[in-house]
Amino acid sequence: MRVLKRKKQILEKILENEANKFYLDQNFNQKELAKKINTNTTYLSNVFSKNFEKNFNAHYNELRINYVIEQIH
């Protein structure tokens, strides 16, 4: 039960960071996000695969592409 609560907290923090477009920073990577949201990369990877059905890099590359497309239009 405690693990599920922790993973939910991690997911909430991921979504908060996405809302702030933290992923547009050129130094953004999995290790930096894990540090920023006070977790480790193992938990972070697990949350990504369970909730987004893709890995960290695929998810954020998609967000970056969508951001650029929005800026062009």
Summary of the structure (lengths in Angstrom):
residues: 73
radius of gyration: 12.6
end to end distance: 44.6
largest distance: 44.6
contacts: 175
relative contact order: 0.14
helix: 77%
strand: 0%
